[in-house]
Structures are given as C-alpha cells and as structure tokens.
Amino acid sequence: MFMARCAYLREAIPGPEGPYSYISGWVEQDASKIMDEVSQTLRTDVDEVLKKAHNAFERMKKRKENDSPLGKKFRTELHQLVAEAKRIMEEVAQDSLELCMQYK
C-alpha cells in the first residue's frame, strides 16, 4: 500500500493535472502584472528626470550671460543626448524588461 501510494503521488502531483500546474499560471500572471508596473514606473521616473533637466536648461539658455557659442554647442549636444536616452528607454530597456519577464 505504501509503495502504491508513493508511486501515485510521484505521478499525480507534478503532472499536468496536479495541483502545482496551476501555480505556474498564477506566477506568470503576477510576474506579468509586476513587470508592467515596474516598466511603467521606470518610464515615468526617467521621463520626469529628463523633463526637469530639459526645463532647467531651457531656463538657463534664456539668460543673456549663457548665450555663448560654447553654450549653444552644449545645449545642442544635450538635446541629442536626451533624444538618445528616450530612444534607449523606449527600445532597449523595454526589450530587456520583456526578456526578464519571459525567464521569470
């Protein structure tokens, strides 16, 4: 009886109809929800930082004492860096988060 019960448990519990098969579905749903929330929070936070930096430099560039050729060059490079950072966030970071979600 003991051997039959052990064999049954070995076959039934980890099988596709066993109780543990449902846990993976629940974990996947929870992980997807959490990854979406983390992705959205990260995107929002990075956008806020970039907007604050952009606004600060916009204020500074309107001052006459900051309007030099070197200042113009710096602002041009900054705008390019901001655009590149946004591109990275929208493409690379999102792809990385999705890959993380696949392996969770």
C-alpha positions as MATLAB code, in Angstrom:
seq = 'MFMARCAYLREAIPGPEGPYSYISGWVEQDASKIMDEVSQTLRTDVDEVLKKAHNAFERMKKRKENDSPLGKKFRTELHQLVAEAKRIMEEVAQDSLELCMQYK';
ca = [
       0.000    0.000    0.000;
       2.809    2.361    0.917;
       4.643    1.713   -2.376;
       1.456    2.194   -4.417;
       0.702    5.467   -2.649;
       4.243    6.768   -3.210;
       4.099    5.823   -6.900;
       0.701    7.518   -7.280;
       1.941   10.698   -5.620;
       5.090   10.750   -7.783;
       2.947   10.523  -10.920;
      -0.069   12.638   -9.964;
       1.325   15.639   -8.103;
       3.860   17.061  -10.596;
       1.773   16.041  -13.630;
      -0.265   18.361  -15.832;
      -3.427   17.727  -13.793;
      -1.654   18.026  -10.446;
      -2.064   20.938   -8.044;
       1.275   22.534   -8.932;
       0.464   23.115  -12.590;
      -1.886   25.953  -11.625;
       0.780   27.699   -9.581;
       2.901   28.411  -12.666;
      -0.043   30.160  -14.317;
      -0.633   32.292  -11.240;
       3.065   33.151  -11.025;
       3.116   34.118  -14.694;
       0.100   36.414  -14.247;
       1.624   38.025  -11.159;
       5.010   38.424  -12.856;
       3.423   39.999  -15.934;
       1.484   42.450  -13.806;
       4.533   43.383  -11.739;
       6.771   43.770  -14.810;
       4.209   46.062  -16.439;
       4.011   48.176  -13.287;
       7.805   48.349  -12.943;
       8.202   49.217  -16.616;
       5.619   51.992  -16.386;
       7.126   53.374  -13.166;
      10.631   53.321  -14.613;
       9.489   55.015  -17.807;
       7.589   57.685  -15.846;
      10.500   58.359  -13.490;
      13.050   58.644  -16.293;
      10.712   60.944  -18.247;
      10.344   63.160  -15.174;
      14.114   63.398  -14.710;
      14.628   64.221  -18.375;
      11.843   66.825  -18.315;
      13.323   68.503  -15.237;
      16.766   68.624  -16.839;
      15.259   69.942  -20.052;
      13.292   72.648  -18.231;
      16.348   73.706  -16.231;
      18.441   74.084  -19.357;
      15.627   75.886  -21.142;
      15.560   78.431  -18.310;
      19.333   78.792  -18.372;
      19.581   79.256  -22.123;
      17.235   82.260  -21.993;
      19.701   84.209  -19.867;
      21.909   86.539  -21.875;
      25.105   85.605  -19.983;
      24.647   81.958  -21.014;
      24.178   82.679  -24.709;
      27.663   81.915  -25.980;
      28.799   79.656  -28.820;
      30.013   77.135  -26.267;
      26.624   77.257  -24.504;
      24.790   76.739  -27.796;
      27.014   73.770  -28.610;
      26.371   72.309  -25.148;
      22.601   72.685  -25.498;
      22.637   71.087  -28.934;
      24.589   68.120  -27.590;
      22.279   67.908  -24.577;
      19.178   67.752  -26.765;
      20.785   64.959  -28.764;
      21.597   63.071  -25.566;
      18.035   63.470  -24.293;
      16.665   62.148  -27.581;
      19.079   59.196  -27.418;
      18.118   58.463  -23.799;
      14.428   58.445  -24.730;
      15.124   56.116  -27.640;
      17.054   53.738  -25.376;
      14.274   53.759  -22.789;
      11.594   53.044  -25.357;
      13.511   50.307  -27.157;
      16.342   48.672  -25.246;
      15.005   48.948  -21.693;
      11.535   47.755  -22.682;
      13.016   44.812  -24.599;
      15.184   43.917  -21.590;
      12.194   44.033  -19.248;
      10.220   41.788  -21.586;
      13.100   39.297  -21.726;
      13.271   39.305  -17.939;
       9.579   38.590  -17.816;
       9.971   35.632  -20.179;
      12.572   33.991  -17.930;
      10.695   34.557  -14.651;
];
